Amino acid sequence: MDIKQQFVMREVAGEYLLIPVGKTSLDLNGMITLNELGAEIWKMLPEVKDEAEIVQRILADYDIDEATATADVAEFLGHIRELSIII
């Protein structure tokens, strides 16, 4: 999946933050807080081809049922699409 905006992810005091850099910092004020699953999905984005692949990786790494994984991934991707972070 293509990340459209420039962000760096940092872990600060047990919290995962997406921090806008470059031109993105001018367009988006503030940071985005991620939970553990959101951070894992973010790390996968450059190397996965679609949402289904993310779900399969989540199922392999976490003790979660497919319906919950699918819903969680869709919700996360929906939020970052709304912010025009991914295409």
Secondary structure, 3 states (H helix, E strand, C coil): CCECCCEEEEEECCEEEEEECCHHHHHCCCCEEECHHHHHHHHHHHHCCCHHHHHHHHHHHCCCCHHHHHHHHHHHHHHHHHCCCEC
